[in-house]
């Protein structure tokens, strides 16, 4: 028991000094997460959730026709957005 304790304390001392032991390697675990706060992402998620909710409620109320109406609204909005981004690039 004493020998094991002595070996462990020597190993710990060597680790603290930075020496490497051939048969034992200490691994470091970093639990800190490197994340950036992204308010745009949360707004996008909220928008997607709202759109899906409206689609489900519309489908329950009106049936499959709701998808055609949403398509007539979504395509012009998408095209306007694309035109706006293409103008910014020039």
SESEDO-924364 format. One line per 10 residues: number of its first residue (from 1); their letters; for each residue x negated, y negated, z negated of N, C-alpha, C, CB. Coordinates in Angstrom, 1 decimal. Glycine has a CB too. Example, Ala and Ser with C-alpha at 12.3 -4.5 7.8 and 13.67 -1.06 7.14 Angstrom:
BEGIN
1) as) -13.2 5.7 -7.8 -12.3 4.5 -7.8 -13.2 3.3 -7.8 -11.3 4.5 -9.0  -12.8 2.2 -7.1 -13.7 1.1 -7.1 -12.9 0.0 -7.9 -14.1 0.6 -5.7
END
This chain:
BEGIN
1) xxxxxxxxxx) -0.8 1.2 0.0 0.0 0.0 0.0 -0.9 -1.3 0.0 0.9 0.0 -1.2  -1.9 -1.2 -0.8 -2.7 -2.4 -0.9 -3.5 -2.7 0.4 -3.8 -2.2 -2.1  -3.9 -1.6 1.0 -4.6 -1.7 2.3 -3.7 -2.3 3.4 -5.1 -0.4 2.8  -2.4 -1.9 3.4 -1.5 -2.4 4.4 -1.2 -3.9 4.1 -0.1 -1.6 4.3  -1.1 -4.2 2.9 -0.8 -5.6 2.6 -2.0 -6.5 3.0 -0.5 -5.8 1.1  -3.2 -6.0 2.7 -4.4 -6.7 3.1 -4.6 -6.8 4.6 -5.7 -5.9 2.5  -4.2 -5.8 5.3 -4.3 -5.8 6.8 -3.3 -6.9 7.3 -4.0 -4.4 7.4  -2.1 -6.9 6.8 -1.1 -7.8 7.2 -1.5 -9.3 6.9 0.3 -7.5 6.5  -2.0 -9.5 5.7 -2.5 -10.9 5.4 -3.6 -11.3 6.3 -2.9 -11.0 3.9  -4.5 -10.4 6.6 -5.6 -10.7 7.5 -5.1 -11.0 8.9 -6.7 -9.6 7.6
11) xxxxxxxxxx) -4.1 -10.2 9.4 -3.5 -10.4 10.7 -2.8 -11.8 10.7 -2.5 -9.3 11.0  -2.1 -12.2 9.7 -1.4 -13.4 9.7 -2.4 -14.6 9.6 -0.5 -13.5 8.4  -3.5 -14.4 8.9 -4.5 -15.5 8.9 -5.1 -15.7 10.2 -5.6 -15.1 7.8  -5.4 -14.6 10.9 -6.0 -14.7 12.2 -5.1 -15.3 13.2 -6.4 -13.3 12.7  -3.8 -15.0 13.1 -2.8 -15.6 14.0 -2.7 -17.1 13.8 -1.4 -15.0 13.7  -2.8 -17.5 12.5 -2.7 -18.9 12.2 -4.0 -19.7 12.7 -2.6 -19.1 10.7  -5.1 -19.0 12.7 -6.3 -19.6 13.2 -6.4 -19.6 14.7 -7.5 -18.9 12.6  -5.5 -18.8 15.4 -5.5 -18.8 16.8 -6.3 -17.6 17.4 -6.0 -20.1 17.4  -6.8 -16.8 16.6 -7.6 -15.6 17.1 -6.6 -14.6 17.6 -8.5 -15.1 16.0  -7.0 -13.9 18.7 -6.2 -12.8 19.2 -6.6 -11.5 18.7 -6.2 -12.8 20.8
21) xxxxxxxxxx) -5.7 -10.7 18.4 -5.9 -9.3 17.9 -5.7 -8.4 19.1 -5.1 -8.9 16.7  -6.5 -7.4 19.4 -6.4 -6.6 20.5 -5.2 -5.7 20.6 -7.6 -5.8 20.7  -4.8 -5.2 19.4 -3.6 -4.2 19.5 -2.3 -4.9 19.0 -3.9 -3.1 18.6  -2.4 -6.2 18.7 -1.2 -6.8 18.2 -1.1 -8.2 18.9 -1.1 -7.0 16.7  0.1 -8.6 19.4 0.3 -9.9 20.0 1.5 -10.5 19.4 0.5 -9.8 21.5  1.4 -11.7 18.9 2.5 -12.4 18.4 3.2 -13.1 19.5 2.0 -13.4 17.3  4.5 -13.0 19.4 5.3 -13.7 20.5 6.0 -14.9 19.8 6.3 -12.7 21.1  6.1 -16.0 20.6 6.8 -17.1 20.1 8.2 -17.2 20.7 6.0 -18.4 20.3  9.2 -17.4 19.9 10.5 -17.6 20.5 11.0 -19.0 20.2 11.5 -16.6 19.8  11.4 -19.6 21.3 11.9 -21.0 21.2 13.4 -21.0 21.3 11.2 -21.9 22.3
31) xxxxxxxxxx) 14.1 -21.5 20.3 15.5 -21.5 20.3 16.1 -22.8 20.7 16.0 -21.1 18.9  15.3 -23.8 21.0 15.8 -25.1 21.4 16.2 -25.0 22.8 14.7 -26.2 21.2  17.4 -25.5 23.1 17.9 -25.6 24.5 17.6 -27.0 25.0 19.4 -25.3 24.5  17.1 -27.0 26.2 16.9 -28.2 26.9 18.0 -28.5 27.9 15.5 -28.1 27.7  19.0 -29.2 27.4 20.1 -29.5 28.3 20.2 -31.0 28.4 21.4 -28.9 27.7  20.8 -31.4 29.5 21.1 -32.8 29.7 22.6 -33.0 29.6 20.5 -33.3 31.1  23.0 -34.1 29.1 24.4 -34.4 29.0 24.8 -34.9 30.4 24.7 -35.5 27.9  25.9 -34.3 30.9 26.3 -34.7 32.3 27.8 -35.0 32.2 26.1 -33.5 33.2  28.1 -36.3 32.1 29.6 -36.7 32.0 30.3 -36.4 33.3 29.7 -38.1 31.6  29.6 -36.4 34.4 30.2 -36.2 35.7 30.7 -34.7 35.8 29.2 -36.5 36.9
41) xxxxxxxxxx) 29.9 -33.8 35.3 30.2 -32.4 35.3 31.5 -32.1 34.5 29.1 -31.5 34.7  31.6 -32.7 33.3 32.8 -32.5 32.5 34.0 -33.1 33.2 32.6 -33.1 31.1  33.9 -34.2 33.8 35.0 -34.8 34.5 35.4 -34.0 35.7 34.7 -36.3 35.0  34.4 -33.4 36.4 34.7 -32.5 37.5 35.5 -31.3 37.0 33.4 -32.1 38.2  35.0 -30.7 35.9 35.7 -29.6 35.4 37.2 -29.9 35.0 35.0 -29.0 34.2  37.3 -31.1 34.4 38.7 -31.5 34.0 39.6 -31.7 35.3 38.6 -32.8 33.2  39.0 -32.3 36.3 39.7 -32.4 37.6 40.1 -31.1 38.2 38.9 -33.2 38.5  39.2 -30.2 38.2 39.5 -28.8 38.8 40.6 -28.1 38.0 38.2 -28.0 38.8  40.5 -28.2 36.6 41.5 -27.6 35.8 42.9 -28.3 36.0 41.1 -27.7 34.3  42.9 -29.6 36.1 44.2 -30.3 36.4 44.8 -29.9 37.7 44.0 -31.8 36.3
51) xxxxxxxxxx) 43.9 -29.8 38.7 44.4 -29.4 40.1 44.9 -28.0 40.1 43.2 -29.5 41.1  44.3 -27.1 39.4 44.8 -25.7 39.3 46.1 -25.6 38.5 43.7 -24.8 38.6  46.2 -26.4 37.5 47.4 -26.4 36.7 48.6 -27.0 37.6 47.3 -27.3 35.5  48.3 -28.0 38.3 49.4 -28.6 39.2 49.8 -27.6 40.3 48.9 -29.9 39.9  48.8 -26.9 40.8 49.1 -25.9 41.8 49.9 -24.7 41.3 47.8 -25.3 42.4  49.6 -24.3 40.1 50.4 -23.2 39.5 51.8 -23.6 39.2 49.7 -22.6 38.2  51.9 -24.8 38.6 53.3 -25.3 38.3 54.1 -25.6 39.6 53.2 -26.6 37.4  53.4 -26.1 40.6 54.1 -26.3 41.8 54.5 -25.0 42.5 53.2 -27.1 42.8  53.7 -24.0 42.4 54.0 -22.7 43.0 55.2 -22.1 42.3 52.8 -21.8 42.9  55.2 -22.2 40.9 56.3 -21.7 40.2 57.6 -22.4 40.5 56.1 -21.8 38.7
61) xxxxxxxxxx) 57.5 -23.7 40.8 58.7 -24.5 41.1 59.2 -24.4 42.5 58.5 -26.0 40.7  58.2 -24.5 43.5 58.6 -24.6 44.9 58.2 -23.4 45.7 58.0 -25.9 45.5  57.3 -22.6 45.2 56.9 -21.4 46.0 55.6 -21.8 46.8 58.0 -21.0 46.9  55.5 -21.0 47.9 54.2 -21.2 48.7 54.2 -22.5 49.5 54.2 -20.0 49.7  55.2 -23.2 49.6 55.2 -24.5 50.4 54.3 -25.5 49.7 56.6 -25.0 50.5  54.1 -25.4 48.4 53.3 -26.3 47.7 51.9 -26.3 48.2 53.3 -26.0 46.2  51.4 -25.2 48.6 50.0 -25.1 49.1 49.9 -25.8 50.4 49.6 -23.6 49.3  50.9 -25.8 51.3 50.9 -26.6 52.5 50.8 -28.1 52.2 52.0 -26.2 53.4  51.7 -28.5 51.3 51.7 -29.9 50.9 50.3 -30.4 50.3 52.8 -30.2 49.9  49.8 -29.6 49.5 48.5 -29.9 48.9 47.4 -30.0 50.0 48.1 -28.9 47.8
71) xxxxxxxxxx) 47.5 -29.1 51.0 46.6 -29.1 52.1 46.7 -30.4 52.9 46.8 -27.9 53.0  47.9 -30.9 53.1 48.1 -32.2 53.8 47.6 -33.3 53.0 49.6 -32.4 54.1  47.4 -33.2 51.7 46.9 -34.3 50.9 45.4 -34.1 50.8 47.5 -34.3 49.5  44.9 -32.9 50.6 43.5 -32.7 50.3 42.6 -32.9 51.6 43.3 -31.2 49.9  43.1 -32.6 52.8 42.2 -32.8 54.0 41.9 -34.2 54.2 42.9 -32.1 55.2  42.9 -35.1 54.2 42.5 -36.6 54.4 41.6 -37.1 53.3 43.8 -37.4 54.5  41.8 -36.7 52.1 40.9 -37.2 51.0 39.5 -36.7 51.3 41.5 -36.7 49.6  39.4 -35.4 51.6 38.1 -34.9 51.9 37.4 -35.6 53.1 38.2 -33.4 52.2  38.2 -35.9 54.2 37.6 -36.5 55.3 37.2 -38.0 55.0 38.6 -36.5 56.5  38.0 -38.7 54.2 37.6 -40.0 53.8 36.3 -40.0 52.9 38.8 -40.7 53.0
81) xxxxxxxxxx) 36.2 -39.1 52.1 35.0 -38.9 51.2 33.8 -38.7 52.1 35.2 -37.8 50.2  33.9 -37.8 53.1 32.8 -37.4 53.9 32.4 -38.7 54.8 33.2 -36.3 54.9  33.4 -39.4 55.3 33.1 -40.6 56.1 32.4 -41.6 55.2 34.4 -41.2 56.6  32.8 -41.8 54.0 32.2 -42.7 53.0 30.7 -42.3 52.8 32.9 -42.8 51.7  30.4 -41.1 52.6 29.0 -40.6 52.3 28.2 -40.7 53.6 29.0 -39.2 51.8  28.7 -40.5 54.7 28.0 -40.6 56.0 27.6 -42.1 56.2 28.8 -40.1 57.2  28.5 -43.0 55.9 28.2 -44.5 56.1 27.1 -44.9 55.1 29.5 -45.3 55.9  27.1 -44.4 53.9 26.0 -44.8 53.0 24.7 -44.3 53.4 26.4 -44.1 51.6  24.6 -43.2 54.1 23.3 -42.7 54.6 22.7 -43.5 55.7 23.5 -41.3 55.1  23.5 -44.2 56.4 23.0 -45.0 57.6 22.5 -46.3 57.1 24.0 -45.3 58.6
END
